């Protein structure tokens, strides 16, 4: 991820499309990530999905925040097949990257994910995407005010 640039092509699960921007691009921030291990990891060198807790991942057929993933859930893989979650762990890593594509989807370590994050912390059902569609429009950034 750290080597991606605007204009690069990235696989979205169906085809390759152009990165038109980044929701996050910070090579120095340290943050806790979830490491999601799954049944499609054939070899020890296969990488688990590493994702922030609020990032949206296609789980059990719908996009949900990664912090709601549990052992036994199914992940949609790069070519539409599914894999079962076998373990979820945490790790602290440096760097935040969220490339934006026209479809709003991309594949990370062979797992289909969204380019977007949950809008409400700790509420798995309230997310930016509903049914896999971006309700705000994929080429428009709208200022959001969040208060408690």
C-alpha positions as a Markdown table, in Angstrom:
| # | Residue | x | y | z |
|---|---|---|---|---|
| 1 | Unk | 0.0 | 0.0 | 0.0 |
| 2 | Unk | 2.8 | 2.4 | 0.9 |
| 3 | Unk | 3.9 | 2.5 | -2.8 |
| 4 | Unk | 0.6 | 3.2 | -4.4 |
| 5 | Unk | 0.1 | 6.6 | -6.2 |
| 6 | Unk | -2.9 | 8.4 | -7.7 |
| 7 | Unk | -3.2 | 7.1 | -11.2 |
| 8 | Unk | -2.0 | 3.6 | -10.4 |
| 9 | Unk | -4.3 | 0.6 | -11.2 |
| 10 | Unk | -5.6 | -1.6 | -8.4 |
| 11 | Unk | -7.8 | -4.8 | -8.5 |
| 12 | Unk | -11.3 | -4.4 | -7.2 |
| 13 | Unk | -12.4 | -8.0 | -7.4 |
| 14 | Unk | -13.7 | -7.7 | -11.0 |
| 15 | Unk | -11.2 | -5.7 | -12.9 |
| 16 | Unk | -8.4 | -3.2 | -12.5 |
| 17 | Unk | -9.3 | 0.5 | -12.0 |
| 18 | Unk | -7.5 | 3.7 | -11.4 |
| 19 | Unk | -6.8 | 5.1 | -8.0 |
| 20 | Unk | -8.2 | 8.7 | -8.1 |
| 21 | Unk | -7.2 | 9.8 | -4.6 |
| 22 | Unk | -6.7 | 8.7 | -1.0 |
| 23 | Unk | -9.1 | 8.9 | 2.0 |
| 24 | Unk | -6.0 | 8.3 | 4.1 |
| 25 | Unk | -2.4 | 8.7 | 3.1 |
| 26 | Unk | -0.1 | 9.0 | 6.2 |
| 27 | Unk | 3.2 | 7.1 | 6.2 |
| 28 | Unk | 4.1 | 8.1 | 9.8 |
| 29 | Unk | 1.1 | 7.6 | 12.0 |
| 30 | Unk | 1.1 | 4.6 | 14.3 |
| 31 | Unk | -2.2 | 2.8 | 14.8 |
| 32 | Unk | -3.7 | -0.5 | 16.0 |
| 33 | Unk | -4.8 | -2.8 | 13.1 |
| 34 | Unk | -6.8 | -6.0 | 13.1 |
| 35 | Unk | -5.1 | -9.0 | 11.6 |
| 36 | Unk | -7.8 | -11.3 | 10.1 |
| 37 | Unk | -6.7 | -14.8 | 9.4 |
| 38 | Unk | -8.8 | -17.0 | 7.1 |
| 39 | Unk | -9.1 | -20.5 | 5.6 |
| 40 | Unk | -7.8 | -19.4 | 2.2 |
| 41 | Unk | -4.3 | -18.8 | 3.6 |
| 42 | Unk | -2.6 | -21.8 | 2.2 |
| 43 | Unk | 0.9 | -21.1 | 3.3 |
| 44 | Unk | 2.6 | -19.5 | 6.3 |
| 45 | Unk | 3.8 | -16.7 | 4.1 |
| 46 | Unk | 0.3 | -15.8 | 3.0 |
| 47 | Unk | -0.6 | -12.5 | 4.6 |
| 48 | Unk | -3.7 | -12.0 | 6.7 |
| 49 | Unk | -5.8 | -9.0 | 6.1 |
| 50 | Unk | -4.6 | -6.0 | 8.1 |
| 51 | Unk | -7.2 | -3.3 | 8.5 |
| 52 | Unk | -8.3 | -0.6 | 10.9 |
| 53 | Unk | -11.3 | -1.4 | 13.2 |
| 54 | Unk | -13.6 | 1.0 | 11.4 |
| 55 | Unk | -12.7 | 0.0 | 7.8 |
| 56 | Unk | -15.4 | -1.8 | 5.9 |
| 57 | Unk | -14.9 | -5.4 | 4.9 |
| 58 | Unk | -17.2 | -7.7 | 2.9 |
| 59 | Unk | -18.3 | -10.2 | 5.6 |
| 60 | Unk | -21.2 | -12.6 | 5.3 |
| 61 | Unk | -22.3 | -10.9 | 2.1 |
| 62 | Unk | -22.4 | -7.3 | 3.3 |
| 63 | Unk | -19.9 | -4.5 | 4.2 |
| 64 | Unk | -19.4 | -4.2 | 7.9 |
| 65 | Unk | -16.8 | -2.5 | 10.1 |
| 66 | Unk | -13.8 | -4.8 | 10.6 |
| 67 | Unk | -14.2 | -4.6 | 14.4 |
| 68 | Unk | -17.4 | -6.7 | 14.0 |
| 69 | Unk | -15.6 | -9.6 | 12.4 |
| 70 | Unk | -15.5 | -12.8 | 14.5 |
| 71 | Unk | -14.2 | -16.4 | 14.0 |
| 72 | Unk | -16.5 | -18.3 | 11.8 |
| 73 | Unk | -17.6 | -15.3 | 9.7 |
| 74 | Unk | -17.1 | -15.6 | 5.9 |
| 75 | Unk | -15.0 | -13.1 | 3.9 |
| 76 | Unk | -15.5 | -12.4 | 0.2 |
| 77 | Unk | -12.2 | -13.1 | -1.6 |
| 78 | Unk | -10.7 | -11.5 | -4.7 |
| 79 | Unk | -12.5 | -13.6 | -7.3 |
| 80 | Unk | -15.9 | -14.1 | -5.5 |
| 81 | Unk | -15.1 | -17.2 | -3.5 |
| 82 | Unk | -15.4 | -17.1 | 0.3 |
| 83 | Unk | -13.1 | -18.0 | 3.1 |
| 84 | Unk | -13.9 | -18.6 | 6.8 |
| 85 | Unk | -12.3 | -16.4 | 9.5 |
| 86 | Unk | -10.1 | -18.5 | 11.7 |
| 87 | Unk | -8.5 | -15.9 | 14.0 |
| 88 | Unk | -8.6 | -12.2 | 14.7 |
| 89 | Unk | -5.7 | -10.5 | 16.4 |
| 90 | Unk | -4.3 | -7.0 | 16.8 |
| 91 | Unk | -1.0 | -5.4 | 15.8 |
| 92 | Unk | 0.4 | -1.9 | 15.9 |
| 93 | Unk | 1.7 | -0.7 | 12.6 |
| 94 | Unk | 3.0 | 2.5 | 11.1 |
| 95 | Unk | 1.1 | 4.0 | 8.1 |
| 96 | Unk | -2.5 | 4.6 | 7.1 |
| 97 | Unk | -3.5 | 4.1 | 3.5 |
| 98 | Unk | -7.0 | 4.1 | 1.9 |
| 99 | Unk | -6.9 | 4.4 | -1.8 |
| 100 | Unk | -10.2 | 5.5 | -3.6 |
| 101 | Unk | -11.5 | 3.8 | -6.7 |
| 102 | Unk | -14.6 | 4.5 | -8.8 |
| 103 | Unk | -16.3 | 1.4 | -7.6 |
| 104 | Unk | -15.5 | 2.0 | -4.0 |
| 105 | Unk | -14.0 | -1.5 | -3.8 |
| 106 | Unk | -10.5 | -3.0 | -3.8 |
| 107 | Unk | -8.7 | -6.2 | -2.9 |
| 108 | Unk | -6.2 | -6.3 | 0.0 |
| 109 | Unk | -4.2 | -9.5 | 0.6 |
| 110 | Unk | -6.8 | -11.4 | -1.5 |
| 111 | Unk | -9.8 | -10.1 | 0.5 |
| 112 | Unk | -12.5 | -7.8 | -0.9 |
| 113 | Unk | -12.8 | -4.5 | 1.1 |
| 114 | Unk | -14.4 | -1.1 | 0.7 |
| 115 | Unk | -12.5 | 2.1 | 0.2 |
| 116 | Unk | -14.6 | 3.6 | 3.0 |
| 117 | Unk | -15.0 | 3.4 | 6.8 |
| 118 | Unk | -17.9 | 3.3 | 9.3 |
| 119 | Unk | -19.3 | 6.7 | 10.1 |
| 120 | Unk | -20.4 | 5.8 | 13.7 |
| 121 | Unk | -17.9 | 4.3 | 16.0 |
| 122 | Unk | -19.0 | 1.1 | 17.6 |
| 123 | Unk | -22.3 | 0.7 | 15.6 |
| 124 | Unk | -21.8 | -2.1 | 13.1 |
| 125 | Unk | -25.1 | -1.6 | 11.3 |
| 126 | Unk | -24.7 | 2.1 | 10.5 |
| 127 | Unk | -22.1 | 2.4 | 7.7 |
| 128 | Unk | -21.3 | 4.6 | 4.8 |
| 129 | Unk | -22.3 | 1.9 | 2.3 |
| 130 | Unk | -25.7 | 0.3 | 2.2 |
| 131 | Unk | -26.0 | -2.9 | 0.2 |
| 132 | Unk | -22.6 | -2.3 | -1.2 |
| 133 | Unk | -23.5 | 1.1 | -2.8 |
| 134 | Unk | -21.9 | 4.3 | -1.8 |
| 135 | Unk | -24.7 | 6.6 | -0.7 |
| 136 | Unk | -22.7 | 9.8 | -0.8 |
| 137 | Unk | -21.3 | 9.4 | -4.3 |
| 138 | Unk | -17.8 | 8.1 | -5.0 |
| 139 | Unk | -16.3 | 11.2 | -6.5 |
| 140 | Unk | -17.7 | 13.7 | -4.0 |
| 141 | Unk | -16.3 | 14.4 | -0.6 |
| 142 | Unk | -19.0 | 15.9 | 1.7 |
| 143 | Unk | -18.0 | 17.6 | 5.0 |
| 144 | Unk | -19.4 | 15.6 | 7.9 |
| 145 | Unk | -20.0 | 17.0 | 11.3 |
| 146 | Unk | -19.8 | 14.3 | 14.1 |
| 147 | Unk | -20.8 | 15.1 | 17.6 |
| 148 | Unk | -21.6 | 13.0 | 20.7 |
